[in-house]
């Protein structure tokens, strides 16, 4: 009698069995939930909610006079946001006329130029009420 491996037929297959497949990778972890919304600290009027922060200051903002004048002009624009468009145009034109470099003394031209550029860079924002959509 021959020694048998315990299988029927006594023969082993010539091809080895494939190794057991690796377990599937774990499912990807979901992204963390977004942080909770912070409660609003104070209520602002509808107009002030649309007011963006002051834009970049002009190159010579190191000059304190430029900083003072641009801050005052920004406040004036914010206060006039609820005015009708025609009134805002008048305010803008008056500011441009007042701060035009050719309308100021030679020693004030540097400040006037920086302030005038600030006014012009904010003119569309001011006329469009801080970015509100206008009807066609």
PECOR-V610246 format. One line per field, one symbol per residue. ss: DSSP state (h for helix, s for strand, l for the rest). phi: phi as a letter, one per 20 degrees, with the letter a starting at -180 (. if undefined). psi: psi as a letter, one per 20 degrees, with the letter a starting at -180 (. if undefined). A space follows every 50 residues. Layout:
BEGIN
ss=???
phi=???
psi=???
END
This chain:
BEGIN
ss=lllllllllllllllllllllllllllllllllllllllllllllhhhhl lllllllllllllhhhhhhhhhhhhhhhhlllllhhhhhhhhhhhhhhhl hhhllhhhhhhhhhhhhhhhhlhhhhhlhhhlllll
phi=.efdenefnmdeffeffffffffffffffffffffffffffbedfgfffe effgfgffgefffffffffffffgfffffefeffgfffffffffffffdf gfedfgfdfffffffffffffdffgffelmoffdff
psi=qqpqjiqphjqqqhpqqqqpqqqqqqqqpqqqqqqqppqpgqpqrhghhi orrprpqrhkihohhgggghgggggggghjhiqqgghhgggghgggghjp hijrqgijhgghgggghgghijgggghjlkjqpqq.
END
